[in-house]
Structure formats: C-alpha cells, structure tokens
Amino acid sequence: MAISNFKKKIAVFLSGEGSNLKNLYKFSKTKRSKFTIHLVISNKKNAKGILFSKSKKIKSYSIGKKMSVFEKNSLLLIREENIDIICLAGFMRILSKEFVQKCKIPIINIHPSLLPKYKGLHTHARAIKNKDQFSGCTAHHVTSKLDAGKIILQKKVKILKKDNEITLSKKILKVEHQIYPIALNKIC
Ligand code: GAR
C-alpha cells in the first residue's frame, strides 16, 4: 500500500486569499508531511483560495449562505469524505458550539496574534496601538469559545517602530506559513 494512504485527510475552511491553504498544500507534497489536502470549503463564492484549490483538482465547495446552511452542508461533506482534521485558514466566521460538538474530529486554526492576547479581529492594529514590542501568530485547537482552544504552536515577531498594520501583517503571515504545517503535522 502506498505511504500516502496513511496520511490524514484534511479539510480546509477559508474565506479569502488562501495563502495558508497554498502553503499547506505545498508542504503536503513534501516527504515530511503527514497529511493531504482533500477538501476545501469556503463561505465566500469568489474566494481566491477556492480558485487555487480548483486549479489543483482538490474537491472544492463554496457554501456562501447562512451559517446554519454552511455548517449543515460542511458536516455532510466532512462525513462523506472521511475527513480526519479540519484546518481553518483565514476562515472569518465563528463555528457554532453545535458544529464543533457534532464534528467529532479535531479542528485547528491559525490566528494572527500571540493568544490569549487579541482574540478576534484587528489584531495587528491593536498590538501597534498598545505599543507592544512583539506580536506573532498562534496555531491552536478550536473550541466553541472564540480563539480560546489549546495552543499547539506559537511564534513571536518583533514589532518595529516603523511597522504599520500592513507591514506587520505581512511579517506575521510569513511566520504563519512556517508554523501552521508543523502544527498540523504535530497533531496528525
Ligand atoms: C491570516 O493572517 C490568518 O491568520 C487570519 O486571516 C489571514 C488569512 O490569510 N485569520 C484570522 O484572522 C482568523 N481569525 P490567508 O487567506 O492568506 O491564509
């Protein structure tokens, strides 16, 4: 049996650019990877990440309706496709407690701050406004509470005086790309 048959099947949920998806996909093609990207689901019809996954012939769905419809259909797909782990990668909606409970497989997320600092949105602006010396990113398990699950990996980034929201977000995104595949491999 080919080694790839033993790899964990991943579903990625996203809402936008999909640079983390691209990066996970790239890593999945390396020998170190314990996973394959099997399914991509977006809540936005024209999300760039969906165009990418389609171009790689990954099963891809846009379910851009009410969250209840998104969750119901996603759950069916997760079960049908025997997905092992869900990775949120720039997924800008909050999954309900019911979804997290019914899923029964690990769900992980990458968040652009040093959790537990700055849960939710506008993390870079908040770190700069507070004159923090460091920000960074966190890969963590998803629970029914926003950005509050157990931390898998975290990496710091220095905030320079000249940094603004855009430069900081770029630096942090690069570090997200370093840690997210490693964090995922760790839980596979
Ligand atoms: C990333 O910075 C990710 O950490 C963040 O959205 C960006 C998505 O980029 N996620 C959140 O803020 C979730 N709360 P990408 O679409 O290029 O991967």
Residues whose N, C-alpha, C, O or C-beta is under 5 A from the ligand:
A	BS01	GAR	G16 E17 G18 S19 N20 L21 A89 G90 F91 I110 H111 P112 G120
